[in-house]
Amino acid sequence: MKEIPAGENNLTKSKIFSDVIIENNRRLFIVIVSIVALANIAVTIIKAVGIGSKYLEYGDILIEITIISVLLSVTVLASNSFKGRVASGYIMITGVTLCCAVFEYTFYGADQLFASRYIPLALSIFYFNPNISIYSLVLILITQTVMLIIRPELRISGPGSNTAVRYLVYLMTGIGAFFGARATRELLKFAISQHNDAAGNLYNLRGIAKAVMKSLDIMKKEAAEHGVITSNMNDISQHQAASLEEITTALEELAANSHSISEVARSLYEELAITVESVNDLKTVNDEVQESSHEMNRSLNEVNEYSRTTADQIKTTENKFNTVKNRSSEMANFVQVINDIADKVNLLSLNAAIEAARAGDYGRGFAVVADEISKLADATSRNAKEIENIIRENLTLIDESGGLIVMAVETMSKLNSAIVIIRDEVKELGKLISDIDMTIKTIKNLNLKIHESGKNIEHSTAEQKIATDESTRTVFDIAQKSQEIVTIAISLARSTETMNDITAELDRLIKDMAT
C-alpha cells in the first residue's frame, strides 16, 4: 500500500480529506434541512393557533419552502459535480448561506433568525480550510448587509452600535472559525499522516502475516517431512551400524592388501631403478657405436678419396708408360737405321779394303782406315744390337707394367665400388643406430615414467594405507555415533510434535491478524 504524504500540496489528494469534505457537506445539508423543517413546522403551528404575524401567510411559507428546496437541490447537484473536492465545500456553504437568507427574509419580523448564519460559519471549521472560513464570513457579511438594506425592519432596534456589535460578533466568530480551521487542518494533516503510517504498517503487517502463514505452511510440510526423515533416520541408523561393521572388516582387509601392494610397488620401484641404469649404459654404448660409425664413415670417405686419387695417378702412369713404349718403338727404328748405316759403312770399308788392295802400297794407309772403319761399323752394329735388345726388354717390361697398371686400375675401380657400397652400408648402419638411439631414448623415457609411476604407486599405497587406517577409525567413531543419532532422532521427533503444536497455535493467531 502506497502512503500519501500529509503535506499542504498533497492534503487535498488524501482520501480521508475527500471523505471529510463529503461528510461535512452531508452534515451541513442535514443541519439546514433540519432547521428549515423545524422552523416551518413551528411557523405553521404558530400560524394555525393564530398567534403569528399578520404579514405571514401560508403562501409565503410555501414559496419559502419551494425556493429553499430549489436552492438546496441546485447546491447538492453542483456539489456532487465536485464531490470530495474543496470546490464542493464552497458550493455547499454558498447554498446554505443563501437558504438562511431566504429563511430570514420570509419570516417577516423575526430579526433573531440572523443567528442561523452562524451555522455555516461554525461548520466551515470542519472543512479544515481557513479559506472556506474567510469565504463564509465574507458571504455572511454581504448577505446580512443586503438583507438589512432590503428589509430595514430586520435592523436591531436601539442605537446603531447594536448593528455594529452584530457585525463585530460575525467578525470575531469568523476569526475564531479561521484559526479553528487552521488548527483542525493541522490536526487533519497529522491524522492523515498517522493514518497513512498506520495503513502502511497494517499493510506491511498483513504482508508479514501472509508471509508468516506461507512460512507456517512450509514449516508444516517441513515438519511432516521432518517426521518422516526422523523415522527414516532411525531405520537407517539401525542398518548403518551393521553396515559399518562390514565396512570395518573390509577396510581391515583393504589395509592388509594395501601393505602387500606397497611391498610389490617398492620391489617394482627398485627393479625399475636397475632397469633405468641398464638402459643408461646401453645408451652410452649406443652413443659410442654411433660415434664410431661416424668416424668410420669419415674414414671411408677419405679412403674413397685416396682411392680415386690413386686411380687417377695410375691412369697417368699408364699414359706415360704408353708414351715411353711409343718412344722405345721409335728408338728401335733409330737402331735399325744405325744398323743399316753400320752395314753400309761395313760394305764401304770392304770396298775400300778391296780398292786399297788393288792400289798396293799406295792404298795401304787407306786400307788401315778402311779396317778401322770396318771395326767401328762392327762395334756400332754390336752396340746397336745391344741397344735393340735393351729396347726389346724395355718394351717387354713396359708391356708387363702396362698390364699390371691396367689390372691395378681395374682393382682400384672395384675397390672404389666396394668402398662406395661399404660407405652406403655404413650410412644405413648409422640410420639404424640412430633409430636404435631413438628407441633407447623412448625406452628410457618410458622407464623413467614407469619409475615415477612406481614411486607414485608406492606413495599412493602408503597414503592409502594411512587413509584406510583413518577410515577404519572414522567408521568406528561413526558406529559409536550412530546410536547417539538414534537417540537424537527420537528427541527430534518429540521436538517435531511440539513444533507442530506451536505452529498450529501461531497459524490461528496469524489468521486472526490477517482478517
C-alpha atoms as one frame of an Amber mdcrd trajectory, in Angstrom:
protein
   0.000   0.000   0.000   1.435   3.366  -1.056   1.391   6.079   1.635   0.137
   9.567   0.732   2.117  12.360   2.407   0.114  14.782   4.525   1.814  17.898
   3.149  -0.018  21.062   2.089   0.041  20.152  -1.612  -0.942  16.524  -1.093
  -3.609  17.078   1.604  -6.394  17.521  -0.932  -5.293  14.286  -2.648  -5.885
  12.293   0.504  -8.914  10.012   0.581  -9.512  11.000   4.203  -9.701  14.665
   3.202 -12.190  13.820   0.438 -14.272  11.782   2.873 -14.197  14.698   5.356
 -15.411  17.124   2.653 -18.212  14.768   1.643 -19.205  14.114   5.261 -19.183
  17.830   6.142 -21.335  18.625   3.087 -23.761  15.933   4.207 -23.682  17.247
   7.775 -24.314  20.832   6.633 -27.136  19.674   4.375 -28.773  17.726   7.224
 -28.448  20.715   9.580 -30.029  23.198   7.163 -32.809  20.754   6.219 -33.497
  20.085   9.907 -33.558  23.815  10.707 -35.824  24.590   7.735 -38.158  21.733
   8.594 -38.278  22.617  12.297 -38.775  26.335  11.579 -41.527  25.779   9.037
 -43.300  23.309  11.291 -43.119  25.796  14.171 -44.266  28.715  11.996 -47.128
  26.665  10.610 -48.246  25.704  14.121 -47.945  29.322  15.264 -49.963  30.427
  12.226 -52.567  27.762  12.875 -53.142  28.755  16.511 -53.441  32.409  15.444
 -50.564  33.881  17.356 -48.326  34.532  14.334 -47.642  37.741  12.441 -50.422
  39.104  10.343 -47.957  39.570   7.491 -47.138  35.879   7.363 -49.312  33.816
   5.061 -49.353  30.173   4.160 -48.434  31.128   0.615 -45.268  32.789   1.877
 -44.383  29.625   3.742 -44.931  27.569   0.593 -42.852  29.970  -1.522 -40.076
  29.910   1.081 -40.091  26.075   1.147 -40.063  25.962  -2.672 -37.195  28.435
  -3.015 -35.133  26.676  -0.341 -35.859  23.274  -1.944 -34.713  24.569  -5.331
 -31.604  26.173  -3.791 -30.708  23.009  -1.885 -31.307  20.832  -4.965 -29.079
  23.025  -7.119 -26.495  23.147  -4.324 -26.462  19.342  -3.928 -26.203  18.770
  -7.703 -23.396  21.318  -8.077 -21.622  19.976  -5.001 -21.806  16.403  -6.298
 -20.169  17.575  -9.519 -17.106  18.395  -7.400 -17.608  15.569  -4.932 -14.763
  15.191  -2.472 -13.048  18.404  -3.614 -12.679  21.802  -1.948 -14.948  23.436
  -4.542 -17.885  21.366  -3.290 -17.395  22.962   0.159 -17.594  26.478  -1.309
 -20.754  25.478  -3.185 -22.397  23.972  -0.090 -21.503  26.994   2.106 -22.936
  29.301  -0.564 -26.180  27.317  -0.872 -26.721  27.058   2.904 -25.988  30.777
   3.422 -28.492  31.708   0.688 -31.066  29.388   2.279 -30.542  31.159   5.604
 -31.045  34.497   3.831 -34.282  33.253   2.224 -35.379  31.832   5.540 -34.703
  35.156   7.298 -36.341  37.169   4.515 -39.511  35.071   4.508 -40.243  35.149
   8.226 -41.093  38.798   8.459 -40.165  40.466  11.732 -38.124  37.567  13.114
 -34.905  39.505  13.469 -33.472  36.792  15.754 -33.143  34.460  12.766 -29.863
  36.167  11.911 -28.310  33.619  14.313 -28.865  30.918  11.678 -25.973  32.458
   9.791 -23.612  31.235  12.488 -24.384  27.663  11.413 -22.443  27.685   8.080
 -19.749  29.852   9.681 -19.298  27.386  12.538 -19.470  24.296  10.330 -16.905
  25.809   7.939 -14.297  24.829  10.547 -14.854  21.165   9.668 -13.746  21.743
   6.091 -10.226  22.155   7.553  -9.672  25.039   5.167  -9.176  28.614   6.531
 -10.066  29.999   3.109 -13.554  28.493   3.322 -13.996  30.083   6.768 -12.990
  33.503   5.364 -15.288  32.932   2.384 -18.159  32.062   4.756 -17.511  35.207
   6.812 -17.428  37.452   3.732 -20.538  35.814   2.268 -22.422  36.207   5.580
 -21.432  39.859   5.871 -22.571  40.536   2.293 -25.903  38.714   2.626 -26.558
  40.316   6.032 -25.874  43.763   4.622 -28.119  43.122   1.606 -30.824  41.769
   3.891 -30.706  44.837   6.134 -30.984  47.031   3.050 -33.965  45.278   1.508
 -35.561  44.540   4.891 -34.917  47.581   7.126 -37.327  46.224   9.720 -34.766
  43.485  10.452 -32.391  46.050  11.817 -31.762  45.884  15.544 -33.792  48.390
  17.474 -31.915  50.857  19.570 -28.695  52.656  18.846 -26.701  51.843  15.689
 -23.969  50.362  17.784 -26.170  47.281  18.201 -25.823  46.548  14.466 -22.105
  47.218  14.708 -21.909  44.756  17.586 -23.665  42.148  15.424 -21.097  42.630
  12.661 -18.341  42.576  15.270 -19.677  39.261  16.581 -19.757  37.973  12.975
 -16.151  39.088  12.576 -14.977  37.533  15.858 -16.792  34.314  15.047 -15.204
  34.337  11.586 -11.750  34.903  13.087 -12.378  32.066  15.504 -13.551  29.881
  12.625 -10.431  30.847  10.628  -7.992  29.858  13.372 -10.123  26.862  14.254
  -9.942  25.738  10.621  -6.164  26.203  10.654  -5.850  24.205  13.850  -8.147
  21.461  12.641  -6.278  21.436   9.313  -3.025  20.715  11.150  -4.815  18.074
  13.176  -6.152  16.581   9.950  -2.674  16.584   8.446  -1.351  14.808  11.490
  -4.294  12.404  11.457  -3.766  11.666   7.757  -0.053  11.172   8.354  -0.764
   8.828  11.238  -3.439   7.100   9.199  -1.025   6.625   6.301   1.604   5.302
   8.672  -0.940   3.041  10.314  -2.253   1.920   6.926   1.283   1.268   5.724
   2.098  -0.590   8.908  -1.140  -2.531   8.625  -0.376  -3.343   5.004   3.146
  -4.417   5.925   1.811  -6.320   8.918  -0.708  -8.118   6.726   2.084  -8.846
   4.248   4.190 -10.170   7.093   1.212 -12.167   8.326   0.717 -13.664   4.859
   4.437 -14.392   4.616   4.321 -15.950   8.074   1.289 -18.001   7.019   3.193
 -19.214   3.978   6.168 -19.902   6.211   3.886 -21.787   8.575   2.569 -23.864
   5.691   6.138 -24.591   4.685   7.001 -25.326   8.306   4.061 -27.741   8.483
   5.230 -29.502   5.363   8.802 -29.459   6.597   7.660 -30.745   9.980   5.788
 -33.587   8.284   8.795 -34.363   6.124  10.959 -33.928   9.200   8.962 -36.600
  10.981   9.321 -38.956   8.021  13.034 -38.177   7.792  13.420 -38.755  11.525
  11.739 -42.130  11.199  13.900 -42.972   8.220  16.992 -41.785  10.103  16.117
 -44.166  12.906  15.784 -47.084  10.491  18.897 -46.078   8.559  20.916 -45.696
  11.737  19.921 -49.228  12.801  21.017 -50.620   9.431  24.076 -48.376   9.361
  25.509 -49.941  12.490  25.506 -53.393  10.865  26.845 -51.991   7.594  29.634
 -50.170   9.408  30.817 -53.431  10.966  31.074 -54.960   7.489  32.842 -51.823
   6.225  35.310 -52.057   9.117  36.144 -55.652   8.178  36.524 -54.676   4.518
  38.763 -51.749   5.457  40.993 -54.026   7.516  41.347 -56.365   4.527  41.976
 -53.347   2.307  44.694 -52.154   4.689  46.379 -55.578   4.511  46.108 -55.564
   0.703  47.466 -52.022   0.611  50.512 -53.189   2.580  51.091 -56.037   0.090
  50.653 -53.663  -2.844  53.073 -51.244  -1.211  55.719 -54.017  -0.907  55.198
 -55.033  -4.557  55.381 -51.395  -5.656  58.616 -50.901  -3.673  60.141 -54.030
  -5.286  58.996 -52.850  -8.716  60.482 -49.441  -7.990  63.878 -50.962  -7.126
  63.880 -53.245 -10.198  62.920 -50.335 -12.418  65.811 -48.344 -10.955  68.190
 -51.142 -12.063  66.497 -51.232 -15.487  66.930 -47.488 -15.832  70.651 -47.831
 -15.086  70.962 -50.636 -17.690  69.170 -48.534 -20.271  71.511 -45.639 -19.472
  74.539 -47.951 -20.006  73.023 -49.209 -23.257  72.517 -45.632 -24.381  76.159
 -44.846 -23.573  77.337 -47.856 -25.653  74.972 -46.882 -28.442  76.346 -43.331
 -28.384  79.885 -44.719 -28.665  78.856 -47.031 -31.537  77.150 -44.137 -33.241
  80.279 -42.005 -32.836  82.424 -44.905 -34.198  80.030 -45.204 -37.122  80.501
 -41.520 -37.868  84.299 -41.936 -37.649  84.157 -44.999 -39.928  82.053 -43.088
 -42.402  84.571 -40.248 -42.400  87.481 -42.741 -42.833  85.709 -44.465 -45.728
  85.177 -41.113 -47.363  88.899 -40.396 -47.003  89.843 -43.883 -48.357  87.448
 -43.379 -51.239  89.093 -40.045 -51.949  92.592 -41.591 -51.742  91.457 -44.465
 -53.998  90.157 -42.080 -56.626  93.414 -40.090 -56.436  95.498 -43.284 -56.760
  93.369 -44.449 -59.685  93.955 -41.127 -61.388  97.705 -41.363 -60.720  97.826
 -44.933 -62.054  95.924 -43.777 -65.112  98.504 -41.010 -65.585 101.331 -43.533
 -65.140  99.692 -45.817 -67.729  99.589 -42.927 -70.182 103.264 -42.162 -69.512
 104.174 -45.843 -69.976 102.382 -45.778 -73.307 104.406 -42.676 -74.198 107.649
 -44.469 -73.186 106.562 -47.514 -75.199 105.997 -45.341 -78.234 109.365 -43.647
 -77.692 111.026 -47.072 -77.351 109.459 -48.122 -80.646 110.864 -45.002 -82.211
 114.289 -45.780 -80.674 114.086 -49.285 -82.198 113.573 -47.644 -85.537 116.589
 -45.452 -84.862 118.636 -48.575 -84.006 117.542 -50.121 -87.304 118.740 -47.036
 -89.099 122.032 -47.263 -87.211 122.322 -50.945 -88.187 121.640 -50.057 -91.796
 124.257 -47.335 -91.639 126.703 -49.747 -89.991 126.071 -52.322 -92.718 126.638
 -49.722 -95.383 129.761 -48.457 -93.626 130.984 -52.030 -93.322 130.239 -52.552
 -97.005 132.051 -49.368 -97.884 135.008 -50.371 -95.724 135.078 -53.695 -97.514
 135.043 -51.965-100.846 137.710 -49.598 -99.581 139.847 -52.550 -98.490 139.425
 -54.132-101.860 140.397 -50.935-103.547 143.297 -50.482-101.176 144.494 -53.956
-102.009 144.341 -53.124-105.588 146.262 -49.989-105.001 149.064 -51.863-103.336
 151.376 -49.832-101.246 149.552 -46.698-102.094 146.387 -47.982-100.690 147.863
 -49.460 -97.537 147.052 -46.414 -95.399 143.614 -46.254 -96.817 143.249 -49.950
 -96.067 144.134 -49.268 -92.446 141.475 -46.569 -92.304 139.036 -48.860 -94.009
 139.867 -51.544 -91.481 139.294 -49.157 -88.615 136.061 -48.017 -90.154 135.033
 -51.623 -90.540 135.841 -52.241 -86.877 133.891 -49.132 -85.943 130.984 -50.301
 -88.052 131.119 -53.706 -86.386 131.256 -52.102 -82.972 128.387 -49.807 -83.921
 126.409 -52.758 -85.183 127.084 -54.668 -81.955 126.127 -51.676 -79.848 123.002
 -51.145 -81.912 122.051 -54.758 -81.407 122.630 -54.444 -77.675 120.524 -51.260
 -77.648 117.846 -53.083 -79.641 117.914 -55.925 -77.143 117.638 -53.453 -74.284
 114.759 -51.684 -76.060 113.041 -55.027 -76.603 113.472 -55.862 -72.943 112.173
 -52.409 -72.051 109.194 -52.882 -74.324 108.543 -56.246 -72.704 108.801 -54.697
 -69.255 106.616 -51.790 -70.372 104.008 -54.213 -71.725 104.085 -56.190 -68.492
 103.917 -52.963 -66.426 101.052 -51.712 -68.593  99.193 -54.947 -67.945  99.831
 -54.583 -64.228  98.725 -50.949 -64.371  95.509 -51.948 -66.178  94.919 -54.618
 -63.563  95.658 -52.032 -60.850  93.192 -49.603 -62.437  90.524 -52.304 -62.570
  91.326 -53.284 -58.988  91.137 -49.658 -57.829  87.821 -49.262 -59.662  86.469
 -52.354 -57.917  87.927 -51.028 -54.661  86.142 -47.710 -55.197  82.888 -49.526
 -55.892  83.374 -51.642 -52.790  84.181 -48.528 -50.734  81.015 -46.831 -52.042
  78.977 -49.897 -51.132  80.620 -50.041 -47.686  80.003 -46.314 -47.200  76.328
 -46.745 -48.131  76.111 -49.698 -45.786  77.760 -47.620 -43.051  75.218 -44.838
 -43.716  72.381 -47.338 -43.427  74.033 -48.680 -40.308  74.207 -45.092 -38.988
  70.482 -44.680 -39.652  69.770 -47.954 -37.882  71.952 -46.840 -34.988  70.029
 -43.516 -34.906  66.755 -45.452 -34.850  68.169 -47.615 -32.084  69.163 -44.425
 -30.257  65.627 -43.039 -30.595  64.220 -46.363 -29.422  66.603 -46.359 -26.466
  65.556 -42.792 -25.631  61.890 -43.819 -25.841  62.567 -46.837 -23.654  64.469
 -44.599 -21.256  61.572 -42.125 -21.083  59.083 -44.953 -20.605  61.272 -46.448
 -17.907  61.501 -43.054 -16.231  57.722 -42.699 -16.383  57.255 -46.238 -15.108
  59.868 -45.488 -12.458  57.977 -42.359 -11.404  54.664 -44.251 -11.590  56.111
 -46.963  -9.386  57.277 -44.323  -6.974  53.832 -42.672  -7.050  52.168 -46.056
  -6.602  54.351 -46.688  -3.587  53.483 -43.280  -2.157  49.789 -43.705  -3.056
  49.599 -47.119  -1.464  51.317 -45.741   1.621  48.852 -42.849   1.712  46.013
 -45.292   1.003  47.112 -47.389   3.944  47.159 -44.298   6.145  43.747 -43.216
   4.772  42.412 -46.735   5.271  43.589 -46.731   8.870  41.984 -43.337   9.381
  38.797 -44.542   7.644  38.727 -47.550   9.937  38.976 -45.289  12.954  36.373
 -42.947  11.437  33.975 -45.812  10.749  34.456 -46.991  14.306  33.629 -43.486
  15.525  30.608 -43.361  13.193  29.424 -46.662  14.596  29.633 -45.203  18.074
  27.808 -42.055  16.975  25.052 -43.988  15.175  23.467 -44.942  18.472  23.643
 -41.317  19.537  21.922 -40.363  16.255  19.105 -42.777  17.087  18.669 -41.082
  20.460  18.789 -37.647  18.821  16.237 -38.771  16.203  13.828 -39.780  18.959
  14.293 -36.410  20.660  13.886 -34.711  17.295  10.597 -36.500  16.724   9.334
 -35.219  20.061  10.519 -31.714  19.168   8.686 -32.017  15.852   5.431 -32.801
  17.636   5.940 -29.790  19.910   6.753 -27.604  16.899   3.554 -28.785  15.172
   1.510 -27.703  18.192   3.256 -24.302  18.283   2.791 -23.913  14.516  -0.928
 -24.633  14.773  -1.342 -22.030  17.521   0.735 -19.491  15.587  -1.273 -20.224
  12.438  -4.505 -19.466  14.303  -3.113 -16.158  15.617  -1.832 -15.117  12.172
  -5.191 -15.869  10.541  -6.911 -13.705  13.146  -4.368 -10.926  12.463  -4.741
 -11.169   8.667  -8.512 -10.799   8.885
